[in-house]
Every structure is written in C-alpha cells, then in structure tokens.
Amino acid sequence: MNSRLQALFRVDDNYQLTCWLFLRGLALIYFIAFLSLAAQITGLAGPDGILPFYQTLNHAHQESGWLAWIQIPTVFWIDASDTALKIAAYGGVTLAVLLFFGRWQTGALIGMYVLYLSLFHAGDLFLSFQWDTLLIETGFLAIFLARGGPSKLVILMFHWLLFRFRFMSGYFKLHMDDPTWWDLSALNYYFETQVLPHAGSWYFHQLPDWVLSGGVLYMFFTELIVPFFIFLSRPFRIAAASITIFTQLLIMAGSNHNFVNLLVIVLCLFLLDDRIVGRILPERLRANGAAIQVSGPSRSSNTVFGIAAALIFITSISIFAWRTQPVSYPDFMGYTFTTMRRLGVGHIFHVYPVMQVKRQELEIQGSNDGVKWYAYGFKYKPGPVNKRPRINIPHQPRLDWMMWFLPPQARGDDYWLNMLLRRLQEGSPQVLQLFEHNPFEGRPPHYLRVLAYDYRFTTPEERSATGNWWERRYLGVFPYVTPRRP
C-alpha cells in the first residue's frame, strides 16, 4: 500500500517537457484573465462601481465577525479601494510574466491563485462563471506541479479536472430535460441566442438543419464519450486530446467564450507526453524545457497535496451527486464542501444545459427632457442592427455578458440593474468606461429607461439587401415585458 502511495508522488519523466509547456500556456491564460479584469474591476466592484465590494465585506463582518474572513477569502479585507483592486489585477499580470519566463514559478503561482481568488470574490456575480473556477483550480494544481514536477497524482488531478469540465457539461444537457438537446435542434438556436455572438456565429446559423443536428450528436460524443478516453491507454488519450482541441477551435469559430477554450486546450497537454510535445516544439524551446531539473516534492508538500487532492475529488463527486439526485450530508461535510468551493476548487460544470430559443436584448437609454432619448453603446453585445458582431476572445466583457441574464427577470437581478442605472445617473467614470459610447459626455441624464427588443439574425437575402446582421422587434419597456423563457 505504501509503495503504491509513493508511486503516486513520483515524478513521471515522460512529462517534463509537457510540464514546461503547460506552465507557459497557463501563464498566458493568467496574463489574459488578469489584464481583462484590470480594465473592468473598478467599474464592477470598486466603491463607485456597480456592486461595491467594500459593502459586501462590511455586511459580512457585521453578520459573522472574524468568521467572515474565512467565509470570503480575499486580500481585500485590508483595502477594497479602486487602487487596491487595480494593484491586484496588474499584480497578477506581473506574476504571469514572471511565470512565463520561468522566474520564481512556485511563488508566482501562489500569488496568482490568491489574487485571482480575491478578485473572484470581489467580482461577485460578474465573476460567477465556470471558466473562472476552472482557472482557479487549474492554478491551484499548478502550484504543486511547479514545486515538485509532474508527479502521477498531479497529472491525475489535471485529468480529473478536464474530465469534469467536459463530461459534466454533456451530462447536465440531458439531465435538465431541455427539449432542444433531446430533439437535436439546440444548434438551430445556439449561434443566434448565445451570450455574445460574433460574425462567425451568423455564418454558422445559416448551415442546413441536418448539419446542425449532426453537430449536436458530435457534441454529445465529445462530452459524454470522449472524456472517458482520458483514463485509458496512450492512444485513447491522444485521441481525446485531438478531438477536444479540434472541438475548442470549432467552438471559437462560432462563439465568443473568452479564454476558456484556450484553457481547455492547455489542459489537454497532459493527455499528450514529451514524445509528442517534443515533435511540436521548435528545437530551441525543447532545449529550454529539457534544461529544467526537478528534484521532486518534499514529504510535507506531498502530504498537503495528498489531502487537497482527496478533498477536491470528494467535494466534486459529492456536489455532482447532490445536483443529480436528493442526497443529504452531515453538517461537517457540508461545511467542508462549502469551504472548498469558496477556495475555488471542487466545483461542478454545466455549459449551456438549457438552450434559449429566443433572443431578448435590452437597450439603456437616457434623456434630459423625456422626449429625445439616446442609447448607451455597449462594446460587444448586440445593439444597432447593422453593427458587425465583434470577437471578444480571449477577453471577457463582464457587463456585456451579464446583460444577457436579465431578460428572464430572475429574482435579485433587478438589484444590480438598478445599481447600474444609479451609477449612470451619477455619471460614475468607473462604470462609464465599461461602455463603448456615452451619449451624455460631461453631464449625466435626468431620466433613464430600459427598452426590450426581440432580436434574430437576418437571412442571407435580408443581409444582402440591407447590410444588417440583425432584425429586431420592439417589445416594450423593461421589466414590463414578458420574461424570456427558458
């Protein structure tokens, strides 16, 4: 038994070059994620932002006292000002550069994990997405990879993370009983109704129905069957990597999903090995990777990682079971699972489990006299019907993204929308920088309103005649319109 446990912590020499390349790829993803947040975080979570984080911290401290520091693990307990938020984001950018060039790797990874986790909590619902937790857990595991090299247990945990992201995404599409997934019509709607389409989405939407239905079948194959290849022999792992990487490139061709597809591709590296990676890399980079010497983790590091790996595995399995069928756990287990998720690890994943069949867009307008109204322009979300849908990859515009979640009129969403409108009437510079166009430069408007429109892609004939990418129909003043369903 002891020999088997020791084997789990033994460095696998077949992944030394792969480890080197993986850490450079992760550095690029971290660089992108932190830089993307640096341009937005004060408008989202600063004192004059939409959801000021200092208010959340003050409320948590009033409710729970010192326990709040555990409930919300973040460096911003010290200071949640605009300056602190910016320093954290640009500090992450700096650490990503250090990691990329192989300097202070373990320290850089620990720092980026702490900073991104802190920003994750600060961003609240604007950072409540699966790619954020996917990046946090990847970064956490990478700390032990950099410290002790590619041990069998580290590689296994990366495999388990990739498996969860892919398989659970497919499973929940069926578990939620969405009719469009079951009747293979989901892609007839997806390209038009996804959160932020780009121009490629329009072209994919024009494909014949039989191609789109075949695409759904292919998606189920890649999400429900291919993930099991991860745990099989080398040829199956190579097939899983090839299929998954191709799928991510295909998704990027028709969808805007920020950095997540690139992160999945980086995770696929551990389905390969040095024999394959060595053929891909130029000779100079192979030499750099081969020059790295790893002594292996210490006993204390093994102990910490062994406990962390066990907790991640148990937490992810238990939460998955809880989401799929009624399961009750003892209080101490529930507290453990909650703590793990607050630390950004052990999460479950479910990408587009329910497909929207209609697109409802909101337009924020302002006026000084109640007669002439002018629209605020968003950077990426659909607006003017003749505006070419833009590519935002690998950046994620957080406000544009969240606007898509308002039409269902879920409980609680009205709060952050009202806070957004309040900041616009105050003329908050931090919030206004999240927009592409402010029609009230110098002085905010006296009145604001939100209008709802039904949007659909134009047909090739309509676009040829008008040049428009979209056709829209006025629905009414939000929220006094029929909520989008599902």
C-alpha positions as CSV (number, residue, x, y, z in Angstrom):
1,M,0.0,0.0,0.0
2,N,2.8,2.4,0.9
3,S,4.6,1.6,-2.3
4,R,1.5,2.5,-4.3
5,L,1.1,5.8,-2.5
6,Q,4.7,6.6,-3.0
7,A,4.3,5.9,-6.7
8,L,1.6,8.5,-6.9
9,F,4.0,11.2,-5.8
10,R,6.9,10.0,-8.0
11,V,7.8,12.4,-10.9
12,D,6.9,11.0,-14.3
13,D,9.8,11.7,-16.6
14,N,7.6,11.4,-19.7
15,Y,6.0,14.8,-18.8
16,Q,9.0,17.0,-18.1
17,L,8.8,19.0,-21.3
18,T,5.0,18.9,-21.2
19,C,5.1,20.4,-17.8
20,W,7.3,23.2,-19.0
21,L,5.0,24.0,-21.9
22,F,1.9,23.7,-19.7
23,L,3.2,26.3,-17.3
24,R,4.0,28.7,-20.1
25,G,0.5,28.2,-21.5
26,L,-1.1,28.8,-18.1
27,A,1.0,31.9,-17.7
28,L,-0.5,33.3,-20.9
29,I,-4.1,32.4,-19.8
30,Y,-3.5,34.1,-16.4
31,F,-2.0,37.1,-18.2
32,I,-5.1,37.4,-20.3
33,A,-7.5,36.9,-17.4
34,F,-5.8,39.5,-15.1
35,L,-5.4,42.1,-17.9
36,S,-9.1,41.7,-18.9
37,L,-10.1,42.3,-15.3
38,A,-7.8,45.2,-14.8
39,A,-9.8,47.2,-17.3
40,Q,-13.1,46.5,-15.7
41,I,-12.8,45.6,-12.0
42,T,-13.2,49.2,-10.6
43,G,-16.4,49.6,-12.6
44,L,-17.7,46.3,-11.4
45,A,-16.6,46.2,-7.7
46,G,-15.0,49.5,-6.8
47,P,-16.5,52.0,-4.3
48,D,-18.2,53.8,-7.2
49,G,-18.8,50.6,-9.2
50,I,-22.0,48.6,-9.8
51,L,-21.6,46.3,-6.8
52,P,-19.1,47.9,-4.4
53,F,-17.2,45.1,-2.7
54,Y,-16.4,47.0,0.4
55,Q,-20.1,47.0,1.2
56,T,-20.2,43.2,0.9
57,L,-17.3,42.9,3.3
58,N,-18.7,45.3,5.8
59,H,-22.0,43.4,5.8
60,A,-20.3,40.1,6.2
61,H,-18.2,41.3,9.1
62,Q,-21.3,42.7,10.8
63,E,-23.1,39.4,10.4
64,S,-20.3,36.9,11.2
65,G,-17.5,38.8,12.8
66,W,-14.0,37.3,12.3
67,L,-15.5,34.2,10.6
68,A,-16.3,36.4,7.6
69,W,-12.6,36.4,6.8
70,I,-12.9,32.6,6.3
71,Q,-16.3,32.8,4.5
72,I,-14.9,35.3,2.0
73,P,-11.2,34.5,1.5
74,T,-9.8,37.7,-0.1
75,V,-6.9,40.1,0.3
76,F,-9.4,43.0,0.0
77,W,-10.2,42.8,3.7
78,I,-7.2,45.0,4.0
79,D,-8.4,47.5,1.4
80,A,-11.1,47.3,-1.2
81,S,-10.5,50.7,-2.9
82,D,-10.1,51.2,-6.6
83,T,-6.3,51.4,-6.1
84,A,-6.2,48.0,-4.3
85,L,-8.4,46.3,-7.0
86,K,-6.2,47.7,-9.7
87,I,-3.0,46.6,-7.9
88,A,-4.3,43.1,-7.5
89,A,-5.2,42.9,-11.2
90,Y,-1.9,44.3,-12.5
91,G,0.0,42.4,-9.9
92,G,-1.4,39.2,-11.4
93,V,-0.3,40.4,-14.8
94,T,3.2,40.9,-13.5
95,L,3.3,37.5,-11.8
96,A,2.1,35.9,-15.1
97,V,5.1,37.4,-16.9
98,L,7.4,36.0,-14.3
99,L,5.9,32.6,-14.7
100,F,6.2,32.7,-18.4
101,F,9.9,33.4,-18.3
102,G,10.4,30.7,-15.6
103,R,11.2,33.1,-12.7
104,W,10.0,32.4,-9.2
105,Q,7.5,29.9,-10.5
106,T,6.0,28.5,-7.3
107,G,5.8,31.9,-5.7
108,A,4.2,33.4,-8.8
109,L,1.6,30.6,-9.0
110,I,0.7,31.0,-5.3
111,G,0.4,34.8,-5.8
112,M,-1.8,34.5,-8.8
113,Y,-4.0,31.9,-7.1
114,V,-4.5,34.2,-4.1
115,L,-5.1,37.3,-6.3
116,Y,-7.5,35.7,-8.8
117,L,-9.4,34.1,-5.9
118,S,-9.6,37.5,-4.3
119,L,-10.9,39.2,-7.5
120,F,-13.3,36.2,-8.0
121,H,-15.0,37.1,-4.7
122,A,-14.8,40.8,-5.3
123,G,-16.4,40.5,-8.7
124,D,-19.4,38.7,-7.2
125,L,-21.9,37.7,-9.9
126,F,-19.8,39.3,-12.6
127,L,-17.2,36.6,-11.9
128,S,-19.5,33.8,-11.0
129,F,-18.7,31.7,-14.1
130,Q,-17.3,28.3,-14.7
131,W,-14.2,29.4,-16.5
132,D,-13.3,31.5,-13.5
133,T,-13.4,28.4,-11.2
134,L,-11.8,26.3,-13.9
135,L,-8.9,28.8,-14.0
136,I,-8.7,28.9,-10.2
137,E,-8.5,25.2,-9.7
138,T,-6.0,24.8,-12.6
139,G,-3.8,27.5,-11.0
140,F,-4.1,25.7,-7.6
141,L,-3.0,22.4,-9.0
142,A,-0.2,24.1,-10.9
143,I,1.4,25.3,-7.6
144,F,2.2,21.6,-6.8
145,L,3.3,21.0,-10.4
146,A,5.8,23.8,-10.3
147,R,7.0,22.8,-6.8
148,G,7.6,19.1,-7.3
149,G,7.3,18.4,-11.0
150,P,4.8,16.2,-12.9
151,S,4.0,13.5,-10.4
152,K,1.4,10.9,-11.3
153,L,-1.0,12.4,-8.8
154,V,-0.7,15.9,-10.2
155,I,-1.3,14.6,-13.7
156,L,-4.3,12.5,-12.5
157,M,-5.8,15.6,-10.9
158,F,-5.4,17.6,-14.1
159,H,-7.1,14.7,-15.9
160,W,-9.9,14.7,-13.4
161,L,-10.4,18.4,-13.8
162,L,-10.6,18.2,-17.6
163,F,-12.9,15.2,-17.3
164,R,-15.3,17.0,-15.0
165,F,-15.5,20.1,-17.2
166,R,-16.2,18.0,-20.4
167,F,-18.4,15.2,-19.1
168,M,-20.5,17.2,-16.6
169,S,-21.2,19.7,-19.4
170,G,-22.7,17.0,-21.5
171,Y,-24.4,15.2,-18.7
172,F,-26.4,18.2,-17.5
173,K,-27.6,19.0,-21.0
174,L,-29.6,15.7,-20.8
175,H,-30.3,15.9,-17.0
176,M,-32.1,19.2,-17.4
177,D,-34.5,17.7,-19.9
178,D,-34.2,20.6,-22.3
179,P,-36.2,19.6,-25.4
180,T,-33.8,21.2,-27.8
181,W,-30.9,18.9,-26.7
182,W,-33.1,15.8,-26.8
183,D,-34.5,16.5,-30.3
184,L,-31.1,17.6,-31.7
185,S,-32.3,21.2,-32.5
186,A,-30.2,23.0,-30.0
187,L,-27.7,24.4,-32.6
188,N,-30.6,25.8,-34.6
189,Y,-30.9,28.3,-31.8
190,Y,-27.4,28.4,-30.2
191,F,-25.5,30.6,-32.6
192,E,-28.2,33.2,-32.6
193,T,-29.1,33.2,-28.9
194,Q,-25.7,32.6,-27.2
195,V,-24.5,35.3,-24.9
196,L,-22.2,37.2,-27.2
197,P,-22.3,36.1,-30.8
198,H,-19.6,37.2,-33.3
199,A,-19.7,37.4,-37.1
200,G,-18.8,33.7,-37.4
201,S,-21.9,32.9,-35.4
202,W,-24.1,34.4,-38.2
203,Y,-22.5,32.1,-40.8
204,F,-22.8,29.0,-38.6
205,H,-26.5,29.9,-38.1
206,Q,-27.1,29.6,-41.9
207,L,-25.9,26.0,-42.0
208,P,-28.5,23.4,-43.1
209,D,-30.6,21.7,-40.3
210,W,-29.1,18.3,-40.9
211,V,-25.6,19.7,-40.3
212,L,-26.7,21.5,-37.1
213,S,-28.4,18.3,-35.9
214,G,-25.2,16.4,-36.7
215,G,-23.3,19.0,-34.7
216,V,-25.4,18.2,-31.6
217,L,-24.6,14.5,-32.0
218,Y,-20.9,15.3,-32.3
219,M,-21.1,17.5,-29.2
220,F,-22.6,14.6,-27.2
221,F,-19.9,12.3,-28.5
222,T,-17.2,14.8,-27.4
223,E,-18.7,15.5,-24.0
224,L,-20.2,12.1,-22.9
225,I,-17.9,9.5,-24.5
226,V,-14.5,11.2,-25.3
227,P,-13.9,12.2,-21.7
228,F,-13.6,8.6,-20.6
229,F,-10.7,8.2,-23.1
230,I,-8.7,10.4,-20.6
231,F,-8.3,7.5,-18.3
232,L,-7.5,4.8,-20.9
233,S,-4.2,3.9,-22.6
234,R,-2.0,6.3,-24.5
235,P,-3.7,6.0,-27.9
236,F,-7.0,6.9,-26.4
237,R,-5.6,9.9,-24.5
238,I,-4.0,11.2,-27.7
239,A,-7.4,10.8,-29.5
240,A,-9.1,12.6,-26.6
241,A,-6.7,15.5,-26.8
242,S,-7.0,15.7,-30.6
243,I,-10.8,15.6,-30.6
244,T,-11.1,18.1,-27.7
245,I,-8.6,20.6,-29.1
246,F,-10.4,20.4,-32.5
247,T,-13.7,21.0,-30.8
248,Q,-12.4,24.0,-28.9
249,L,-11.2,25.6,-32.1
250,L,-14.6,24.9,-33.7
251,I,-16.4,26.5,-30.8
252,M,-14.2,29.6,-31.1
253,A,-15.0,29.8,-34.8
254,G,-18.7,30.1,-34.0
255,S,-18.8,31.5,-30.4
256,N,-17.4,34.1,-28.1
257,H,-16.2,32.3,-24.9
258,N,-13.3,34.5,-23.6
259,F,-10.2,32.5,-22.5
260,V,-12.0,29.2,-21.6
261,N,-11.4,27.4,-24.8
262,L,-7.7,28.3,-24.7
263,L,-7.5,27.0,-21.1
264,V,-9.1,23.7,-22.1
265,I,-6.6,23.3,-24.9
266,V,-3.8,23.9,-22.4
267,L,-5.2,21.3,-20.1
268,C,-5.2,18.8,-23.0
269,L,-1.4,18.9,-22.9
270,F,-1.4,16.4,-20.1
271,L,-3.2,13.9,-22.4
272,L,0.0,14.0,-24.5
273,D,3.6,13.4,-23.4
274,D,7.1,14.5,-24.1
275,R,7.3,12.3,-27.2
276,I,4.6,14.3,-28.9
277,V,5.3,17.7,-27.4
278,G,8.9,17.3,-28.4
279,R,7.9,17.0,-32.0
280,I,5.7,20.1,-31.9
281,L,8.1,22.5,-30.2
282,P,11.0,24.1,-32.1
283,E,14.4,22.8,-31.1
284,R,15.4,25.9,-29.1
285,L,12.2,25.6,-26.9
286,R,12.8,21.9,-26.5
287,A,16.3,22.7,-25.2
288,N,14.9,25.2,-22.7
289,G,12.3,22.7,-21.4
290,A,14.9,19.9,-21.2
291,A,17.2,22.1,-19.2
292,I,14.7,22.3,-16.3
293,Q,15.7,19.9,-13.5
294,V,13.0,18.9,-11.0
295,S,14.1,17.3,-7.7
296,G,10.6,16.1,-6.8
297,P,8.3,17.3,-4.0
298,S,9.2,17.2,-0.3
299,R,7.3,15.0,2.2
300,S,5.4,17.9,3.6
301,S,4.4,19.1,0.1
302,N,3.2,15.5,-0.7
303,T,1.1,15.5,2.5
304,V,-0.5,18.8,1.8
305,F,-1.2,18.0,-1.9
306,G,-2.5,14.5,-1.0
307,I,-5.0,16.0,1.4
308,A,-6.0,18.7,-1.1
309,A,-6.4,16.2,-3.9
310,A,-8.6,13.9,-1.8
311,L,-10.8,16.9,-0.7
312,I,-11.1,18.1,-4.3
313,F,-12.1,14.7,-5.5
314,I,-14.6,14.1,-2.7
315,T,-16.1,17.6,-3.0
316,S,-16.6,17.5,-6.7
317,I,-18.2,14.0,-6.6
318,S,-20.4,14.9,-3.7
319,I,-21.7,18.1,-5.2
320,F,-22.3,16.4,-8.5
321,A,-24.4,13.7,-6.7
322,W,-26.3,16.4,-4.8
323,R,-27.2,18.2,-8.1
324,T,-28.4,15.0,-9.8
325,Q,-30.4,13.4,-7.0
326,P,-31.5,14.1,-3.4
327,V,-28.5,13.5,-1.2
328,S,-28.0,14.6,2.4
329,Y,-24.6,15.0,4.0
330,P,-23.6,15.5,7.7
331,D,-23.1,19.2,8.6
332,F,-19.3,18.9,8.9
333,M,-19.2,17.6,5.3
334,G,-21.5,20.3,4.0
335,Y,-19.2,22.9,5.7
336,T,-16.1,21.3,4.1
337,F,-17.7,21.3,0.7
338,T,-18.7,25.0,1.0
339,T,-15.2,25.9,2.2
340,M,-13.6,24.1,-0.7
341,R,-15.8,25.9,-3.2
342,R,-15.1,29.3,-1.5
343,L,-11.4,28.4,-2.2
344,G,-12.3,28.0,-5.9
345,V,-11.8,24.2,-6.1
346,G,-14.0,21.2,-6.4
347,H,-16.7,22.8,-8.4
348,I,-19.0,21.2,-10.9
349,F,-19.5,22.4,-14.5
350,H,-22.5,22.7,-16.8
351,V,-22.1,24.7,-20.0
352,Y,-25.4,25.6,-21.7
353,P,-27.6,22.9,-20.0
354,V,-30.7,24.8,-21.2
355,M,-30.8,26.4,-24.6
356,Q,-32.5,29.7,-25.2
357,V,-34.8,29.7,-28.3
358,K,-35.3,33.5,-28.4
359,R,-33.0,36.4,-28.0
360,Q,-34.2,39.4,-26.0
361,E,-31.9,42.3,-25.9
362,L,-32.0,45.3,-23.5
363,E,-31.1,48.9,-24.5
364,I,-30.4,51.5,-21.9
365,Q,-31.5,55.0,-22.9
366,G,-31.1,58.4,-21.3
367,S,-32.8,61.7,-21.8
368,N,-32.7,65.2,-20.3
369,D,-36.2,66.2,-21.4
370,G,-38.2,62.9,-21.5
371,V,-38.7,63.5,-25.3
372,K,-35.4,62.8,-27.0
373,W,-33.8,59.6,-25.9
374,Y,-30.2,58.4,-26.6
375,A,-28.8,54.9,-26.2
376,Y,-25.7,53.9,-24.3
377,G,-23.5,51.8,-26.6
378,F,-22.1,48.5,-25.4
379,K,-18.8,47.3,-26.6
380,Y,-19.7,43.7,-27.6
381,K,-23.3,42.9,-27.1
382,P,-25.8,43.3,-30.0
383,G,-27.1,46.8,-30.4
384,P,-27.5,48.6,-33.8
385,V,-28.8,46.1,-36.3
386,N,-26.1,47.0,-38.8
387,K,-23.2,46.6,-36.4
388,R,-21.0,43.6,-37.2
389,P,-20.9,41.3,-34.1
390,R,-17.4,41.6,-32.7
391,I,-15.0,38.9,-31.5
392,N,-14.0,39.4,-27.8
393,I,-11.9,36.3,-27.4
394,P,-9.9,36.0,-25.2
395,H,-11.2,39.0,-23.3
396,Q,-14.5,38.7,-21.3
397,P,-16.5,41.9,-21.2
398,R,-18.3,41.2,-17.9
399,L,-21.1,43.8,-18.1
400,D,-22.0,42.9,-21.6
401,W,-22.0,39.3,-20.6
402,M,-24.3,39.8,-17.6
403,M,-26.8,41.8,-19.6
404,W,-27.8,38.6,-21.3
405,F,-29.0,37.2,-18.0
406,L,-31.5,40.0,-17.3
407,P,-34.4,39.1,-19.6
408,P,-35.6,36.1,-17.6
409,Q,-36.2,38.5,-14.8
410,A,-34.9,36.2,-12.1
411,R,-35.2,37.3,-8.5
412,G,-32.3,39.5,-7.4
413,D,-31.2,40.6,-10.9
414,D,-33.2,43.8,-10.6
415,Y,-30.9,44.9,-7.8
416,W,-27.7,45.0,-9.8
417,L,-29.5,46.6,-12.8
418,N,-30.9,49.3,-10.6
419,M,-27.4,49.9,-9.2
420,L,-26.1,50.2,-12.8
421,L,-28.7,52.7,-13.6
422,R,-28.0,54.6,-10.5
423,R,-24.3,54.8,-11.4
424,L,-25.1,56.1,-14.8
425,Q,-27.3,58.9,-13.3
426,E,-24.4,59.7,-11.0
427,G,-22.0,59.8,-14.0
428,S,-19.6,57.3,-12.4
429,P,-16.4,57.3,-14.6
430,Q,-15.6,53.8,-13.5
431,V,-18.9,52.4,-14.7
432,L,-19.0,54.6,-17.9
433,Q,-15.6,53.1,-19.0
434,L,-17.4,49.8,-19.3
435,F,-19.5,51.2,-22.2
436,E,-18.3,51.9,-25.7
437,H,-20.4,55.1,-26.1
438,N,-21.7,57.5,-23.5
439,P,-24.2,59.9,-25.2
440,F,-24.1,62.3,-22.2
441,E,-20.5,63.4,-22.0
442,G,-19.9,66.0,-19.3
443,R,-23.3,65.7,-17.5
444,P,-25.4,62.6,-16.8
445,P,-29.0,62.5,-18.0
446,H,-32.1,63.3,-15.9
447,Y,-34.0,60.3,-16.9
448,L,-33.1,56.7,-17.8
449,R,-35.2,53.8,-19.2
450,V,-34.5,50.3,-20.4
451,L,-36.2,49.0,-23.6
452,A,-36.6,45.4,-24.6
453,Y,-36.3,44.1,-28.2
454,D,-36.6,40.7,-29.8
455,Y,-33.5,40.0,-31.9
456,R,-32.9,37.5,-34.7
457,F,-30.2,37.0,-37.2
458,T,-31.1,38.2,-40.7
459,T,-31.2,35.7,-43.5
460,P,-28.6,35.9,-46.3
461,E,-31.2,37.5,-48.6
462,E,-32.1,40.1,-45.9
463,R,-28.4,40.9,-45.2
464,S,-27.6,41.2,-48.9
465,A,-30.5,43.7,-49.3
466,T,-30.0,45.8,-46.2
467,G,-26.4,45.1,-44.9
468,N,-27.9,44.3,-41.5
469,W,-26.7,41.5,-39.3
470,W,-29.8,41.6,-37.1
471,E,-33.6,42.1,-37.4
472,R,-35.2,43.4,-34.2
473,R,-38.8,44.0,-33.0
474,Y,-39.7,46.3,-30.1
475,L,-41.3,44.6,-27.1
476,G,-41.7,47.3,-24.6
477,V,-40.2,49.0,-21.5
478,F,-38.3,46.6,-19.3
479,P,-39.3,45.0,-17.0
480,Y,-42.9,45.4,-18.1
481,V,-42.5,42.8,-20.8
482,T,-42.9,39.0,-20.9
483,P,-39.8,37.4,-19.4
484,R,-37.6,35.3,-21.7
485,R,-38.2,31.6,-21.3
486,P,-36.4,29.4,-20.6
